[in-house]
Amino acid sequence: MSRVPAAGANGFRAESAEFRELWAAHPVRTCATHTRAYRHPAVGPLTLTDELLTLPDDPGQRVVIYHAEPGSPSAAALRLLATAAGDGPVTVPPRRT
C-alpha cells in the first residue's frame, strides 16, 4: 500500500467512528477482471475489460461492468454505439458472404 492512501485512511480513522467501524469490518469483496476481444456487427473489433462484482446483499446476483481503455479504438467504437443508441436502433451492415 502506498503511503498516501494509508495516511488518508489513518486520518479518517482518527476523525470518524463510522469509518473506523467500516475499516475494521473490511467489507471488501473480490472482483474478477478479464480482458477479451469481441466483434460487434456495427463497429467491428472491440477489446473490453470486464469486472464481475458480487452483490453482498443478493446472493447469486452479480453486476458485470465493461469498459475500454481510454483513448483506444475500442473506446471510440463504444462512443459511436452510445451515440447511435441515442438515435434509436443501431443499424447493422449486411454480412458479406
N, CA, C and O atoms as CSV, one atom per row, in Angstrom:
chain,resi,resn,atom,element,x,y,z
A,1,MET,N,N,0.854,-1.179,0.000
A,1,MET,CA,C,0.000,0.000,0.000
A,1,MET,C,C,0.896,1.236,0.000
A,1,MET,O,O,1.893,1.294,0.720
A,2,SER,N,N,0.532,2.212,-0.808
A,2,SER,CA,C,1.357,3.419,-0.822
A,2,SER,C,C,1.114,4.225,0.444
A,2,SER,O,O,0.116,4.028,1.137
A,3,ARG,N,N,2.021,5.118,0.733
A,3,ARG,CA,C,1.909,5.899,1.965
A,3,ARG,C,C,0.780,6.922,1.918
A,3,ARG,O,O,0.195,7.237,2.954
A,4,VAL,N,N,0.464,7.444,0.739
A,4,VAL,CA,C,-0.580,8.470,0.661
A,4,VAL,C,C,-1.944,7.906,1.037
A,4,VAL,O,O,-2.598,8.476,1.910
A,5,PRO,N,N,-2.422,6.792,0.414
A,5,PRO,CA,C,-3.711,6.259,0.837
A,5,PRO,C,C,-3.719,5.821,2.292
A,5,PRO,O,O,-4.717,6.010,2.987
A,6,ALA,N,N,-2.608,5.230,2.769
A,6,ALA,CA,C,-2.554,4.804,4.167
A,6,ALA,C,C,-2.672,6.002,5.096
A,6,ALA,O,O,-3.357,5.935,6.116
A,7,ALA,N,N,-2.017,7.081,4.753
A,7,ALA,CA,C,-2.097,8.289,5.579
A,7,ALA,C,C,-3.523,8.824,5.582
A,7,ALA,O,O,-4.011,9.285,6.614
A,8,GLY,N,N,-4.192,8.767,4.434
A,8,GLY,CA,C,-5.580,9.219,4.353
A,8,GLY,C,C,-6.483,8.358,5.217
A,8,GLY,O,O,-7.343,8.880,5.926
A,9,ALA,N,N,-6.299,7.034,5.166
A,9,ALA,CA,C,-7.107,6.127,5.977
A,9,ALA,C,C,-6.872,6.386,7.457
A,9,ALA,O,O,-7.819,6.373,8.243
A,10,ASN,N,N,-5.618,6.622,7.848
A,10,ASN,CA,C,-5.329,6.902,9.255
A,10,ASN,C,C,-6.030,8.172,9.720
A,10,ASN,O,O,-6.542,8.237,10.837
A,11,GLY,N,N,-6.048,9.174,8.855
A,11,GLY,CA,C,-6.735,10.418,9.208
A,11,GLY,C,C,-8.230,10.207,9.369
A,11,GLY,O,O,-8.838,10.721,10.308
A,12,PHE,N,N,-8.828,9.446,8.445
A,12,PHE,CA,C,-10.263,9.173,8.544
A,12,PHE,C,C,-10.574,8.359,9.799
A,12,PHE,O,O,-11.573,8.603,10.476
A,13,ARG,N,N,-9.709,7.391,10.098
A,13,ARG,CA,C,-9.938,6.580,11.305
A,13,ARG,C,C,-9.880,7.445,12.551
A,13,ARG,O,O,-10.645,7.228,13.491
A,14,ALA,N,N,-8.986,8.418,12.572
A,14,ALA,CA,C,-8.853,9.285,13.742
A,14,ALA,C,C,-10.072,10.190,13.912
A,14,ALA,O,O,-10.426,10.545,15.037
A,15,GLU,N,N,-10.711,10.563,12.813
A,15,GLU,CA,C,-11.793,11.551,12.879
A,15,GLU,C,C,-13.195,10.978,12.818
A,15,GLU,O,O,-14.146,11.684,13.154
A,16,SER,N,N,-13.369,9.724,12.402
A,16,SER,CA,C,-14.706,9.206,12.156
A,16,SER,C,C,-14.911,7.835,12.764
A,16,SER,O,O,-14.244,6.872,12.384
A,17,ALA,N,N,-15.836,7.745,13.710
A,17,ALA,CA,C,-16.171,6.455,14.318
A,17,ALA,C,C,-16.779,5.526,13.271
A,17,ALA,O,O,-16.503,4.327,13.271
A,18,GLU,N,N,-17.602,6.073,12.382
A,18,GLU,CA,C,-18.223,5.248,11.337
A,18,GLU,C,C,-17.153,4.653,10.416
A,18,GLU,O,O,-17.216,3.477,10.057
A,19,PHE,N,N,-16.166,5.482,10.035
A,19,PHE,CA,C,-15.091,4.979,9.181
A,19,PHE,C,C,-14.287,3.894,9.903
A,19,PHE,O,O,-13.917,2.892,9.292
A,20,ARG,N,N,-14.015,4.087,11.194
A,20,ARG,CA,C,-13.268,3.083,11.963
A,20,ARG,C,C,-14.011,1.749,11.946
A,20,ARG,O,O,-13.393,0.698,11.781
A,21,GLU,N,N,-15.337,1.786,12.118
A,21,GLU,CA,C,-16.126,0.552,12.097
A,21,GLU,C,C,-16.077,-0.119,10.731
A,21,GLU,O,O,-15.890,-1.332,10.634
A,22,LEU,N,N,-16.244,0.671,9.679
A,22,LEU,CA,C,-16.199,0.110,8.326
A,22,LEU,C,C,-14.820,-0.447,8.010
A,22,LEU,O,O,-14.696,-1.517,7.413
A,23,TRP,N,N,-13.786,0.282,8.411
A,23,TRP,CA,C,-12.410,-0.159,8.145
A,23,TRP,C,C,-12.135,-1.465,8.882
A,23,TRP,O,O,-11.512,-2.368,8.323
A,24,ALA,N,N,-12.588,-1.576,10.117
A,24,ALA,CA,C,-12.364,-2.790,10.905
A,24,ALA,C,C,-13.133,-3.977,10.320
A,24,ALA,O,O,-12.629,-5.100,10.319
A,25,ALA,N,N,-14.350,-3.733,9.823
A,25,ALA,CA,C,-15.160,-4.808,9.242
A,25,ALA,C,C,-14.590,-5.262,7.901
A,25,ALA,O,O,-14.739,-6.423,7.520
A,26,HIS,N,N,-13.945,-4.355,7.194
A,26,HIS,CA,C,-13.333,-4.623,5.898
A,26,HIS,C,C,-14.307,-5.338,4.953
A,26,HIS,O,O,-14.031,-6.455,4.515
A,27,PRO,N,N,-15.450,-4.700,4.634
A,27,PRO,CA,C,-16.466,-5.352,3.800
A,27,PRO,C,C,-16.133,-5.300,2.306
A,27,PRO,O,O,-16.958,-4.888,1.491
A,28,VAL,N,N,-14.932,-5.716,1.964
A,28,VAL,CA,C,-14.488,-5.668,0.571
A,28,VAL,C,C,-14.559,-7.073,-0.012
A,28,VAL,O,O,-14.101,-8.033,0.607
A,29,ARG,N,N,-15.122,-7.184,-1.175
A,29,ARG,CA,C,-15.212,-8.470,-1.864
A,29,ARG,C,C,-14.237,-8.475,-3.031
A,29,ARG,O,O,-13.808,-7.425,-3.508
A,30,THR,N,N,-13.900,-9.661,-3.477
A,30,THR,CA,C,-13.007,-9.760,-4.615
A,30,THR,C,C,-13.740,-9.368,-5.893
A,30,THR,O,O,-14.964,-9.453,-5.982
A,31,CYS,N,N,-12.989,-8.957,-6.836
A,31,CYS,CA,C,-13.518,-8.522,-8.120
A,31,CYS,C,C,-12.724,-9.233,-9.199
A,31,CYS,O,O,-11.502,-9.096,-9.271
A,32,ALA,N,N,-13.408,-9.985,-10.032
A,32,ALA,CA,C,-12.742,-10.690,-11.124
A,32,ALA,C,C,-12.705,-9.790,-12.353
A,32,ALA,O,O,-13.712,-9.179,-12.710
A,33,THR,N,N,-11.558,-9.709,-12.994
A,33,THR,CA,C,-11.451,-8.917,-14.217
A,33,THR,C,C,-10.880,-9.779,-15.334
A,33,THR,O,O,-10.056,-10.666,-15.111
A,34,HIS,N,N,-11.343,-9.489,-16.530
A,34,HIS,CA,C,-10.866,-10.177,-17.726
A,34,HIS,C,C,-10.823,-9.175,-18.865
A,34,HIS,O,O,-11.665,-8.279,-18.932
A,35,THR,N,N,-9.868,-9.312,-19.748
A,35,THR,CA,C,-9.847,-8.518,-20.977
A,35,THR,C,C,-10.091,-9.487,-22.125
A,35,THR,O,O,-9.405,-10.498,-22.277
A,36,ARG,N,N,-11.097,-9.138,-22.928
A,36,ARG,CA,C,-11.495,-10.031,-24.010
A,36,ARG,C,C,-11.707,-9.251,-25.297
A,36,ARG,O,O,-11.978,-8.050,-25.290
A,37,ALA,N,N,-11.575,-9.968,-26.388
A,37,ALA,CA,C,-11.825,-9.386,-27.715
A,37,ALA,C,C,-13.225,-9.783,-28.172
A,37,ALA,O,O,-13.634,-10.937,-28.043
A,38,TYR,N,N,-13.944,-8.810,-28.706
A,38,TYR,CA,C,-15.289,-9.023,-29.234
A,38,TYR,C,C,-15.330,-8.492,-30.664
A,38,TYR,O,O,-14.469,-7.718,-31.081
A,39,ARG,N,N,-16.334,-8.919,-31.393
A,39,ARG,CA,C,-16.561,-8.377,-32.732
A,39,ARG,C,C,-18.017,-7.962,-32.787
A,39,ARG,O,O,-18.912,-8.806,-32.759
A,40,HIS,N,N,-18.255,-6.650,-32.865
A,40,HIS,CA,C,-19.610,-6.112,-32.951
A,40,HIS,C,C,-19.961,-5.933,-34.418
A,40,HIS,O,O,-19.139,-5.434,-35.186
A,41,PRO,N,N,-21.167,-6.328,-34.827
A,41,PRO,CA,C,-21.508,-6.252,-36.250
A,41,PRO,C,C,-21.540,-4.830,-36.812
A,41,PRO,O,O,-21.373,-4.647,-38.017
A,42,ALA,N,N,-21.750,-3.826,-35.966
A,42,ALA,CA,C,-21.828,-2.456,-36.475
A,42,ALA,C,C,-20.507,-1.704,-36.399
A,42,ALA,O,O,-20.227,-0.860,-37.251
A,43,VAL,N,N,-19.682,-2.000,-35.378
A,43,VAL,CA,C,-18.451,-1.210,-35.206
A,43,VAL,C,C,-17.177,-2.036,-35.307
A,43,VAL,O,O,-16.076,-1.490,-35.235
A,44,GLY,N,N,-17.318,-3.336,-35.471
A,44,GLY,CA,C,-16.136,-4.169,-35.656
A,44,GLY,C,C,-15.502,-4.616,-34.354
A,44,GLY,O,O,-16.191,-4.803,-33.351
A,45,PRO,N,N,-14.172,-4.789,-34.371
A,45,PRO,CA,C,-13.492,-5.363,-33.207
A,45,PRO,C,C,-13.478,-4.413,-32.010
A,45,PRO,O,O,-13.304,-3.203,-32.150
A,46,LEU,N,N,-13.667,-5.002,-30.837
A,46,LEU,CA,C,-13.625,-4.277,-29.567
A,46,LEU,C,C,-12.765,-5.075,-28.596
A,46,LEU,O,O,-12.869,-6.300,-28.530
A,47,THR,N,N,-11.928,-4.393,-27.854
A,47,THR,CA,C,-11.213,-5.023,-26.739
A,47,THR,C,C,-11.755,-4.378,-25.478
A,47,THR,O,O,-11.562,-3.186,-25.240
A,48,LEU,N,N,-12.436,-5.183,-24.673
A,48,LEU,CA,C,-13.089,-4.668,-23.469
A,48,LEU,C,C,-12.608,-5.426,-22.245
A,48,LEU,O,O,-12.344,-6.627,-22.298
A,49,THR,N,N,-12.501,-4.711,-21.161
A,49,THR,CA,C,-12.210,-5.321,-19.870
A,49,THR,C,C,-13.505,-5.366,-19.092
A,49,THR,O,O,-14.234,-4.375,-19.028
A,50,ASP,N,N,-13.795,-6.515,-18.497
A,50,ASP,CA,C,-14.995,-6.609,-17.674
A,50,ASP,C,C,-14.588,-6.805,-16.225
A,50,ASP,O,O,-13.540,-7.375,-15.921
A,51,GLU,N,N,-15.431,-6.327,-15.358
A,51,GLU,CA,C,-15.246,-6.525,-13.923
A,51,GLU,C,C,-16.516,-7.169,-13.398
A,51,GLU,O,O,-17.610,-6.641,-13.594
A,52,LEU,N,N,-16.378,-8.289,-12.741
A,52,LEU,CA,C,-17.502,-9.028,-12.194
A,52,LEU,C,C,-17.584,-8.740,-10.703
A,52,LEU,O,O,-16.682,-9.098,-9.946
A,53,LEU,N,N,-18.652,-8.101,-10.289
A,53,LEU,CA,C,-18.826,-7.702,-8.898
A,53,LEU,C,C,-19.966,-8.502,-8.275
A,53,LEU,O,O,-21.045,-8.606,-8.859
A,54,THR,N,N,-19.735,-9.060,-7.110
A,54,THR,CA,C,-20.799,-9.758,-6.402
A,54,THR,C,C,-21.570,-8.751,-5.553
A,54,THR,O,O,-21.018,-7.745,-5.106
A,55,LEU,N,N,-22.833,-9.034,-5.343
A,55,LEU,CA,C,-23.674,-8.164,-4.532
A,55,LEU,C,C,-23.869,-8.833,-3.176
A,55,LEU,O,O,-24.557,-9.849,-3.086
A,56,PRO,N,N,-23.281,-8.285,-2.130
A,56,PRO,CA,C,-23.293,-8.965,-0.833
A,56,PRO,C,C,-24.695,-9.155,-0.257
A,56,PRO,O,O,-24.913,-10.089,0.515
A,57,ASP,N,N,-25.640,-8.302,-0.609
A,57,ASP,CA,C,-26.991,-8.424,-0.058
A,57,ASP,C,C,-27.914,-9.260,-0.931
A,57,ASP,O,O,-29.061,-9.501,-0.557
A,58,ASP,N,N,-27.430,-9.711,-2.100
A,58,ASP,CA,C,-28.230,-10.522,-3.011
A,58,ASP,C,C,-27.410,-11.718,-3.480
A,58,ASP,O,O,-26.828,-11.676,-4.564
A,59,PRO,N,N,-27.355,-12.784,-2.681
A,59,PRO,CA,C,-26.546,-13.949,-3.051
A,59,PRO,C,C,-26.915,-14.466,-4.447
A,59,PRO,O,O,-28.090,-14.567,-4.800
A,60,GLY,N,N,-25.905,-14.781,-5.210
A,60,GLY,CA,C,-26.121,-15.291,-6.558
A,60,GLY,C,C,-26.261,-14.210,-7.613
A,60,GLY,O,O,-26.198,-14.507,-8.806
A,61,GLN,N,N,-26.447,-12.977,-7.209
A,61,GLN,CA,C,-26.579,-11.878,-8.153
A,61,GLN,C,C,-25.218,-11.212,-8.344
A,61,GLN,O,O,-24.459,-11.039,-7.390
A,62,ARG,N,N,-24.922,-10.843,-9.582
A,62,ARG,CA,C,-23.654,-10.173,-9.883
A,62,ARG,C,C,-23.899,-9.045,-10.877
A,62,ARG,O,O,-24.890,-9.044,-11.608
A,63,VAL,N,N,-22.999,-8.107,-10.888
A,63,VAL,CA,C,-23.025,-6.999,-11.838
A,63,VAL,C,C,-21.747,-7.102,-12.659
A,63,VAL,O,O,-20.660,-7.277,-12.110
A,64,VAL,N,N,-21.884,-6.994,-13.978
A,64,VAL,CA,C,-20.718,-7.008,-14.856
A,64,VAL,C,C,-20.590,-5.629,-15.479
A,64,VAL,O,O,-21.543,-5.113,-16.061
A,65,ILE,N,N,-19.423,-5.042,-15.357
A,65,ILE,CA,C,-19.141,-3.719,-15.909
A,65,ILE,C,C,-18.103,-3.896,-17.006
A,65,ILE,O,O,-17.055,-4.504,-16.791
A,66,TYR,N,N,-18.400,-3.362,-18.176
A,66,TYR,CA,C,-17.471,-3.434,-19.305
A,66,TYR,C,C,-16.913,-2.045,-19.569
A,66,TYR,O,O,-17.638,-1.054,-19.483
A,67,HIS,N,N,-15.624,-1.973,-19.890
A,67,HIS,CA,C,-15.043,-0.689,-20.275
A,67,HIS,C,C,-13.882,-0.911,-21.232
A,67,HIS,O,O,-13.267,-1.976,-21.270
A,68,ALA,N,N,-13.608,0.124,-21.995
A,68,ALA,CA,C,-12.487,0.096,-22.937
A,68,ALA,C,C,-11.392,1.011,-22.408
A,68,ALA,O,O,-11.659,1.936,-21.640
A,69,GLU,N,N,-10.184,0.751,-22.817
A,69,GLU,CA,C,-9.048,1.605,-22.445
A,69,GLU,C,C,-9.306,3.008,-22.990
A,69,GLU,O,O,-9.573,3.157,-24.183
A,70,PRO,N,N,-9.233,4.048,-22.139
A,70,PRO,CA,C,-9.464,5.418,-22.619
A,70,PRO,C,C,-8.552,5.760,-23.800
A,70,PRO,O,O,-7.358,5.458,-23.787
A,71,GLY,N,N,-9.133,6.389,-24.811
A,71,GLY,CA,C,-8.371,6.818,-25.977
A,71,GLY,C,C,-8.121,5.725,-27.003
A,71,GLY,O,O,-7.507,5.978,-28.039
A,72,SER,N,N,-8.585,4.523,-26.729
A,72,SER,CA,C,-8.350,3.401,-27.644
A,72,SER,C,C,-9.404,3.382,-28.758
A,72,SER,O,O,-10.444,4.030,-28.640
A,73,PRO,N,N,-9.135,2.643,-29.833
A,73,PRO,CA,C,-10.149,2.470,-30.871
A,73,PRO,C,C,-11.438,1.852,-30.314
A,73,PRO,O,O,-12.531,2.161,-30.788
A,74,SER,N,N,-11.305,0.986,-29.317
A,74,SER,CA,C,-12.492,0.381,-28.702
A,74,SER,C,C,-13.321,1.430,-27.970
A,74,SER,O,O,-14.550,1.374,-28.003
A,75,ALA,N,N,-12.670,2.380,-27.312
A,75,ALA,CA,C,-13.401,3.461,-26.635
A,75,ALA,C,C,-14.155,4.305,-27.659
A,75,ALA,O,O,-15.297,4.699,-27.423
A,76,ALA,N,N,-13.518,4.581,-28.792
A,76,ALA,CA,C,-14.188,5.341,-29.853
A,76,ALA,C,C,-15.383,4.566,-30.392
A,76,ALA,O,O,-16.429,5.154,-30.667
A,77,ALA,N,N,-15.239,3.254,-30.546
A,77,ALA,CA,C,-16.340,2.426,-31.039
A,77,ALA,C,C,-17.501,2.420,-30.045
A,77,ALA,O,O,-18.660,2.458,-30.458
A,78,LEU,N,N,-17.212,2.373,-28.746
A,78,LEU,CA,C,-18.274,2.420,-27.738
A,78,LEU,C,C,-19.001,3.762,-27.768
A,78,LEU,O,O,-20.222,3.817,-27.616
A,79,ARG,N,N,-18.238,4.853,-27.967
A,79,ARG,CA,C,-18.877,6.170,-28.083
A,79,ARG,C,C,-19.805,6.214,-29.292
A,79,ARG,O,O,-20.902,6.767,-29.225
A,80,LEU,N,N,-19.355,5.627,-30.392
A,80,LEU,CA,C,-20.173,5.569,-31.601
A,80,LEU,C,C,-21.453,4.781,-31.338
A,80,LEU,O,O,-22.532,5.197,-31.760
A,81,LEU,N,N,-21.343,3.658,-30.652
A,81,LEU,CA,C,-22.530,2.874,-30.321
A,81,LEU,C,C,-23.469,3.644,-29.401
A,81,LEU,O,O,-24.686,3.607,-29.585
A,82,ALA,N,N,-22.916,4.337,-28.416
A,82,ALA,CA,C,-23.746,5.118,-27.498
A,82,ALA,C,C,-24.484,6.225,-28.241
A,82,ALA,O,O,-25.658,6.479,-27.975
A,83,THR,N,N,-23.802,6.880,-29.167
A,83,THR,CA,C,-24.429,7.938,-29.957
A,83,THR,C,C,-25.539,7.353,-30.818
A,83,THR,O,O,-26.635,7.910,-30.888
A,84,ALA,N,N,-25.259,6.239,-31.467
A,84,ALA,CA,C,-26.253,5.600,-32.318
A,84,ALA,C,C,-27.446,5.122,-31.502
A,84,ALA,O,O,-28.584,5.215,-31.961
A,85,ALA,N,N,-27.202,4.612,-30.299
A,85,ALA,CA,C,-28.289,4.123,-29.453
A,85,ALA,C,C,-29.214,5.258,-29.043
A,85,ALA,O,O,-30.414,5.047,-28.869
A,86,GLY,N,N,-28.664,6.469,-28.887
A,86,GLY,CA,C,-29.494,7.622,-28.551
A,86,GLY,C,C,-30.422,8.013,-29.689
A,86,GLY,O,O,-31.446,8.659,-29.463
A,87,ASP,N,N,-30.073,7.627,-30.907
A,87,ASP,CA,C,-30.891,7.940,-32.076
A,87,ASP,C,C,-31.878,6.835,-32.403
A,87,ASP,O,O,-32.672,6.984,-33.332
A,88,GLY,N,N,-31.855,5.741,-31.677
A,88,GLY,CA,C,-32.716,4.601,-31.982
A,88,GLY,C,C,-31.870,3.370,-32.198
A,88,GLY,O,O,-30.703,3.343,-31.808
A,89,PRO,N,N,-32.442,2.345,-32.817
A,89,PRO,CA,C,-31.688,1.105,-33.013
A,89,PRO,C,C,-30.430,1.320,-33.846
A,89,PRO,O,O,-30.406,2.131,-34.772
A,90,VAL,N,N,-29.394,0.579,-33.498
A,90,VAL,CA,C,-28.142,0.638,-34.241
A,90,VAL,C,C,-28.317,-0.180,-35.518
A,90,VAL,O,O,-28.734,-1.337,-35.467
A,91,THR,N,N,-28.001,0.416,-36.651
A,91,THR,CA,C,-28.108,-0.290,-37.928
A,91,THR,C,C,-26.883,-1.162,-38.125
A,91,THR,O,O,-25.746,-0.696,-38.046
A,92,VAL,N,N,-27.133,-2.414,-38.379
A,92,VAL,CA,C,-26.050,-3.362,-38.604
A,92,VAL,C,C,-25.892,-3.562,-40.097
A,92,VAL,O,O,-26.853,-3.924,-40.776
A,93,PRO,N,N,-24.684,-3.330,-40.626
A,93,PRO,CA,C,-24.498,-3.529,-42.071
A,93,PRO,C,C,-24.691,-4.997,-42.427
A,93,PRO,O,O,-24.412,-5.873,-41.608
A,94,PRO,N,N,-25.163,-5.274,-43.631
A,94,PRO,CA,C,-25.346,-6.678,-44.024
A,94,PRO,C,C,-24.011,-7.403,-44.079
A,94,PRO,O,O,-22.978,-6.811,-44.391
A,95,ARG,N,N,-24.049,-8.688,-43.772
A,95,ARG,CA,C,-22.842,-9.510,-43.807
A,95,ARG,C,C,-22.487,-9.830,-45.244
A,95,ARG,O,O,-23.353,-10.053,-46.090
A,96,ARG,N,N,-21.192,-9.845,-45.494
A,96,ARG,CA,C,-20.716,-10.278,-46.792
A,96,ARG,C,C,-20.616,-11.792,-46.796
A,96,ARG,O,O,-20.119,-12.387,-45.840
A,97,THR,N,N,-21.073,-12.401,-47.838
A,97,THR,CA,C,-20.990,-13.867,-47.901
A,97,THR,C,C,-20.001,-14.309,-48.938
A,97,THR,O,O,-19.802,-15.509,-49.128
